[in-house]
């Protein structure tokens, strides 16, 4: 099984994702309860920020682990890992 940058802290990442999942369920409840629009939007913003923070942490792990190892090995894999990281950054910036 391959080792990825986040592998060592998988439990921490999973815990953060579970908290975000709870936030999403809370949003569903807010809609079910006809809560005030601004309150719902505030919670959506919080969930979005939490997801973005996880994404940035995973990106940093990817750069520090996967991309760094590929560059150290050299060859076409290094260029491919850099292209992957660039594409991931582009997606994050657009979101």
N, CA and C atoms as an extended XYZ file, in Angstrom:
285
Properties=species:S:1:pos:R:3:atomname:S:1:resname:S:1:resid:I:1 pbc="F F F"
N         0.842       -1.178        0.000 N   UNK     1
C         0.000        0.000        0.000 CA  UNK     1
C         0.890        1.246        0.000 C   UNK     1
N         0.620        2.206       -0.896 N   UNK     2
C         1.481        3.391       -0.963 CA  UNK     2
C         1.303        4.282        0.269 C   UNK     2
N         2.351        4.999        0.593 N   UNK     3
C         2.323        5.978        1.681 CA  UNK     3
C         2.119        7.358        1.056 C   UNK     3
N         1.119        8.081        1.542 N   UNK     4
C         0.866        9.426        1.052 CA  UNK     4
C         1.241       10.416        2.141 C   UNK     4
N         1.292       11.685        1.796 N   UNK     5
C         1.706       12.708        2.744 CA  UNK     5
C         0.850       12.771        3.989 C   UNK     5
N        -0.425       12.473        3.866 N   UNK     6
C        -1.327       12.560        5.018 CA  UNK     6
C        -1.395       11.260        5.822 C   UNK     6
N        -0.770       10.209        5.365 N   UNK     7
C        -0.899        8.889        5.987 CA  UNK     7
C        -0.576        8.919        7.481 C   UNK     7
N         0.469        9.631        7.865 N   UNK     8
C         0.886        9.651        9.275 CA  UNK     8
C        -0.141       10.321       10.169 C   UNK     8
N        -0.950       11.208        9.607 N   UNK     9
C        -1.944       11.897       10.425 CA  UNK     9
C        -3.367       11.647        9.920 C   UNK     9
N        -3.573       10.464        9.397 N   UNK    10
C        -4.879       10.067        8.867 CA  UNK    10
C        -5.994       10.269        9.887 C   UNK    10
N        -5.756        9.905       11.136 N   UNK    11
C        -6.790       10.030       12.171 CA  UNK    11
C        -7.204       11.490       12.381 C   UNK    11
N        -6.231       12.395       12.325 N   UNK    12
C        -6.522       13.821       12.499 CA  UNK    12
C        -7.367       14.328       11.323 C   UNK    12
N        -6.991       13.938       10.126 N   UNK    13
C        -7.742       14.355        8.938 CA  UNK    13
C        -9.156       13.788        8.986 C   UNK    13
N        -9.277       12.522        9.350 N   UNK    14
C       -10.601       11.894        9.454 CA  UNK    14
C       -11.464       12.612       10.491 C   UNK    14
N       -10.878       12.975       11.617 N   UNK    15
C       -11.636       13.676       12.663 CA  UNK    15
C       -12.136       15.022       12.153 C   UNK    15
N       -11.299       15.728       11.427 N   UNK    16
C       -11.719       17.019       10.869 CA  UNK    16
C       -12.846       16.837        9.867 C   UNK    16
N       -12.746       15.805        9.031 N   UNK    17
C       -13.795       15.546        8.044 CA  UNK    17
C       -15.104       15.136        8.720 C   UNK    17
N       -15.004       14.400        9.827 N   UNK    18
C       -16.221       14.038       10.566 CA  UNK    18
C       -16.888       15.276       11.167 C   UNK    18
N       -16.078       16.227       11.652 N   UNK    19
C       -16.651       17.473       12.171 CA  UNK    19
C       -17.354       18.242       11.057 C   UNK    19
N       -16.754       18.267        9.884 N   UNK    20
C       -17.367       18.945        8.742 CA  UNK    20
C       -18.665       18.243        8.351 C   UNK    20
N       -18.641       16.924        8.376 N   UNK    21
C       -19.856       16.157        8.095 CA  UNK    21
C       -20.962       16.543        9.089 C   UNK    21
N       -20.599       16.722       10.349 N   UNK    22
C       -21.561       17.160       11.356 CA  UNK    22
C       -22.096       18.552       11.047 C   UNK    22
N       -21.217       19.425       10.559 N   UNK    23
C       -21.659       20.764       10.169 CA  UNK    23
C       -22.690       20.688        9.040 C   UNK    23
N       -22.461       19.808        8.089 N   UNK    24
C       -23.375       19.659        6.961 CA  UNK    24
C       -24.724       19.130        7.442 C   UNK    24
N       -24.678       18.164        8.340 N   UNK    25
C       -25.944       17.667        8.905 CA  UNK    25
C       -26.670       18.779        9.658 C   UNK    25
N       -25.914       19.613       10.356 N   UNK    26
C       -26.494       20.758       11.045 CA  UNK    26
C       -27.156       21.720       10.066 C   UNK    26
N       -26.538       21.906        8.913 N   UNK    27
C       -27.133       22.757        7.873 CA  UNK    27
C       -28.459       22.175        7.386 C   UNK    27
N       -28.495       20.865        7.203 N   UNK    28
C       -29.739       20.227        6.786 CA  UNK    28
C       -30.836       20.441        7.823 C   UNK    28
N       -30.453       20.320        9.100 N   UNK    29
C       -31.434       20.571       10.173 CA  UNK    29
C       -31.921       22.010       10.146 C   UNK    29
N       -30.989       22.937        9.910 N   UNK    30
C       -31.373       24.348        9.859 CA  UNK    30
C       -32.424       24.586        8.776 C   UNK    30
N       -32.248       23.964        7.637 N   UNK    31
C       -33.222       24.108        6.548 CA  UNK    31
C       -34.543       23.453        6.954 C   UNK    31
N       -34.464       22.261        7.544 N   UNK    32
C       -35.689       21.584        8.014 CA  UNK    32
C       -36.455       22.444        9.017 C   UNK    32
N       -35.715       23.190        9.823 N   UNK    33
C       -36.329       24.015       10.875 CA  UNK    33
C       -36.660       25.428       10.400 C   UNK    33
N       -36.476       25.682        9.091 N   UNK    34
C       -36.751       27.012        8.519 CA  UNK    34
C       -36.012       28.124        9.263 C   UNK    34
N       -34.716       27.914        9.469 N   UNK    35
C       -33.904       28.924       10.146 CA  UNK    35
C       -33.664       30.119        9.231 C   UNK    35
N       -33.294       31.219        9.820 N   UNK    36
C       -33.058       32.475        9.112 CA  UNK    36
C       -31.955       32.303        8.059 C   UNK    36
N       -32.202       32.870        6.879 N   UNK    37
C       -31.293       32.706        5.723 CA  UNK    37
C       -29.839       33.050        6.058 C   UNK    37
N       -29.637       34.177        6.712 N   UNK    38
C       -28.275       34.621        7.014 CA  UNK    38
C       -27.578       33.646        7.947 C   UNK    38
N       -28.309       33.070        8.883 N   UNK    39
C       -27.723       32.073        9.788 CA  UNK    39
C       -27.263       30.841        9.004 C   UNK    39
N       -28.091       30.418        8.047 N   UNK    40
C       -27.721       29.271        7.205 CA  UNK    40
C       -26.491       29.611        6.377 C   UNK    40
N       -26.487       30.789        5.772 N   UNK    41
C       -25.344       31.201        4.952 CA  UNK    41
C       -24.064       31.302        5.780 C   UNK    41
N       -24.193       31.756        7.003 N   UNK    42
C       -23.031       31.838        7.892 CA  UNK    42
C       -22.454       30.445        8.141 C   UNK    42
N       -23.326       29.479        8.371 N   UNK    43
C       -22.869       28.111        8.605 CA  UNK    43
C       -22.294       27.478        7.335 C   UNK    43
N       -22.852       27.815        6.184 N   UNK    44
C       -22.292       27.333        4.917 CA  UNK    44
C       -20.880       27.879        4.744 C   UNK    44
N       -20.694       29.152        5.068 N   UNK    45
C       -19.371       29.758        4.985 CA  UNK    45
C       -18.380       29.055        5.909 C   UNK    45
N       -18.826       28.724        7.114 N   UNK    46
C       -17.950       28.026        8.067 CA  UNK    46
C       -17.566       26.644        7.550 C   UNK    46
N       -18.529       25.911        6.994 N   UNK    47
C       -18.245       24.572        6.462 CA  UNK    47
C       -17.311       24.664        5.260 C   UNK    47
N       -17.530       25.653        4.414 N   UNK    48
C       -16.669       25.855        3.248 CA  UNK    48
C       -15.234       26.151        3.689 C   UNK    48
N       -15.091       27.019        4.687 N   UNK    49
C       -13.757       27.349        5.202 CA  UNK    49
C       -13.077       26.125        5.803 C   UNK    49
N       -13.843       25.310        6.511 N   UNK    50
C       -13.278       24.099        7.109 CA  UNK    50
C       -12.793       23.138        6.027 C   UNK    50
N       -13.574       22.968        4.975 N   UNK    51
C       -13.156       22.092        3.867 CA  UNK    51
C       -11.914       22.653        3.174 C   UNK    51
N       -11.898       23.963        2.976 N   UNK    52
C       -10.740       24.586        2.332 CA  UNK    52
C        -9.484       24.372        3.180 C   UNK    52
N        -9.612       24.469        4.500 N   UNK    53
C        -8.456       24.250        5.378 CA  UNK    53
C        -7.930       22.825        5.257 C   UNK    53
N        -8.830       21.851        5.184 N   UNK    54
C        -8.400       20.455        5.006 CA  UNK    54
C        -7.714       20.301        3.650 C   UNK    54
N        -8.294       20.897        2.627 N   UNK    55
C        -7.706       20.800        1.288 CA  UNK    55
C        -6.300       21.395        1.260 C   UNK    55
N        -6.121       22.546        1.887 N   UNK    56
C        -4.795       23.175        1.904 CA  UNK    56
C        -3.786       22.336        2.676 C   UNK    56
N        -4.232       21.731        3.763 N   UNK    57
C        -3.336       20.859        4.524 CA  UNK    57
C        -2.929       19.637        3.695 C   UNK    57
N        -3.895       19.037        3.004 N   UNK    58
C        -3.580       17.885        2.152 CA  UNK    58
C        -2.655       18.288        1.007 C   UNK    58
N        -2.862       19.477        0.453 N   UNK    59
C        -1.990       19.961       -0.618 CA  UNK    59
C        -0.566       20.142       -0.104 C   UNK    59
N        -0.439       20.722        1.073 N   UNK    60
C         0.891       20.889        1.660 CA  UNK    60
C         1.560       19.535        1.892 C   UNK    60
N         0.790       18.579        2.413 N   UNK    61
C         1.327       17.232        2.610 CA  UNK    61
C         1.765       16.624        1.283 C   UNK    61
N         0.954       16.834        0.248 N   UNK    62
C         1.282       16.287       -1.075 CA  UNK    62
C         2.588       16.895       -1.592 C   UNK    62
N         2.722       18.203       -1.450 N   UNK    63
C         3.946       18.860       -1.925 CA  UNK    63
C         5.166       18.393       -1.136 C   UNK    63
N         5.020       18.309        0.184 N   UNK    64
C         6.152       17.936        1.030 CA  UNK    64
C         6.526       16.463        0.924 C   UNK    64
N         5.599       15.642        0.532 N   UNK    65
C         5.871       14.203        0.492 CA  UNK    65
C         5.943       13.694       -0.944 C   UNK    65
N         4.820       13.645       -1.606 N   UNK    66
C         4.744       13.008       -2.930 CA  UNK    66
C         5.572       13.746       -3.983 C   UNK    66
N         5.409       15.069       -4.039 N   UNK    67
C         6.132       15.844       -5.057 CA  UNK    67
C         7.625       15.850       -4.742 C   UNK    67
N         7.974       16.050       -3.487 N   UNK    68
C         9.386       16.070       -3.106 CA  UNK    68
C        10.069       14.744       -3.432 C   UNK    68
N         9.413       13.638       -3.105 N   UNK    69
C        10.004       12.326       -3.416 CA  UNK    69
C        10.163       12.133       -4.918 C   UNK    69
N         9.165       12.539       -5.689 N   UNK    70
C         9.245       12.383       -7.145 CA  UNK    70
C        10.387       13.219       -7.721 C   UNK    70
N        10.568       14.422       -7.202 N   UNK    71
C        11.659       15.278       -7.684 CA  UNK    71
C        13.001       14.673       -7.317 C   UNK    71
N        13.113       14.127       -6.123 N   UNK    72
C        14.369       13.486       -5.719 CA  UNK    72
C        14.705       12.302       -6.617 C   UNK    72
N        13.678       11.550       -7.041 N   UNK    73
C        13.905       10.408       -7.943 CA  UNK    73
C        14.176       10.867       -9.365 C   UNK    73
N        13.614       12.017       -9.721 N   UNK    74
C        13.813       12.566      -11.064 CA  UNK    74
C        12.982       11.853      -12.114 C   UNK    74
N        13.232       12.171      -13.356 N   UNK    75
C        12.534       11.539      -14.465 CA  UNK    75
C        11.163       12.142      -14.725 C   UNK    75
N        10.403       11.480      -15.599 N   UNK    76
C         9.102       12.025      -15.989 CA  UNK    76
C         8.087       12.077      -14.852 C   UNK    76
N         8.251       11.223      -13.846 N   UNK    77
C         7.321       11.237      -12.714 CA  UNK    77
C         7.379       12.583      -11.986 C   UNK    77
N         8.551       13.180      -11.905 N   UNK    78
C         8.706       14.461      -11.218 CA  UNK    78
C         7.883       15.540      -11.912 C   UNK    78
N         8.004       15.612      -13.208 N   UNK    79
C         7.238       16.613      -13.967 CA  UNK    79
C         5.745       16.360      -13.835 C   UNK    79
N         5.343       15.096      -13.826 N   UNK    80
C         3.927       14.756      -13.698 CA  UNK    80
C         3.382       15.169      -12.327 C   UNK    80
N         4.142       14.937      -11.275 N   UNK    81
C         3.702       15.322       -9.928 CA  UNK    81
C         3.569       16.843       -9.807 C   UNK    81
N         4.474       17.579      -10.421 N   UNK    82
C         4.389       19.040      -10.403 CA  UNK    82
C         3.141       19.491      -11.169 C   UNK    82
N         2.853       18.867      -12.314 N   UNK    83
C         1.643       19.201      -13.081 CA  UNK    83
C         0.386       18.892      -12.266 C   UNK    83
N         0.372       17.747      -11.592 N   UNK    84
C        -0.763       17.389      -10.733 CA  UNK    84
C        -0.987       18.441       -9.649 C   UNK    84
N         0.094       18.833       -8.995 N   UNK    85
C        -0.010       19.820       -7.918 CA  UNK    85
C        -0.498       21.157       -8.462 C   UNK    85
N         0.009       21.561       -9.610 N   UNK    86
C        -0.433       22.818      -10.230 CA  UNK    86
C        -1.919       22.775      -10.557 C   UNK    86
N        -2.378       21.659      -11.077 N   UNK    87
C        -3.800       21.514      -11.407 CA  UNK    87
C        -4.661       21.539      -10.133 C   UNK    87
N        -4.171       20.921       -9.066 N   UNK    88
C        -4.914       20.932       -7.800 CA  UNK    88
C        -4.995       22.346       -7.237 C   UNK    88
N        -3.900       23.083       -7.315 N   UNK    89
C        -3.884       24.470       -6.846 CA  UNK    89
C        -4.861       25.305       -7.672 C   UNK    89
N        -4.860       25.100       -8.966 N   UNK    90
C        -5.786       25.829       -9.849 CA  UNK    90
C        -7.235       25.546       -9.464 C   UNK    90
N        -7.565       24.296       -9.193 N   UNK    91
C        -8.940       23.954       -8.778 CA  UNK    91
C        -9.294       24.621       -7.463 C   UNK    91
N        -8.357       24.625       -6.516 N   UNK    92
C        -8.621       25.259       -5.222 CA  UNK    92
C        -8.823       26.765       -5.362 C   UNK    92
N        -8.048       27.382       -6.204 N   UNK    93
C        -8.165       28.821       -6.407 CA  UNK    93
C        -9.505       29.174       -7.036 C   UNK    93
N        -9.981       28.333       -7.946 N   UNK    94
C       -11.261       28.592       -8.618 CA  UNK    94
C       -12.453       28.344       -7.708 C   UNK    94
N       -12.276       27.525       -6.684 N   UNK    95
C       -13.444       27.176       -5.841 CA  UNK    95
C       -13.746       28.232       -4.803 C   UNK    95
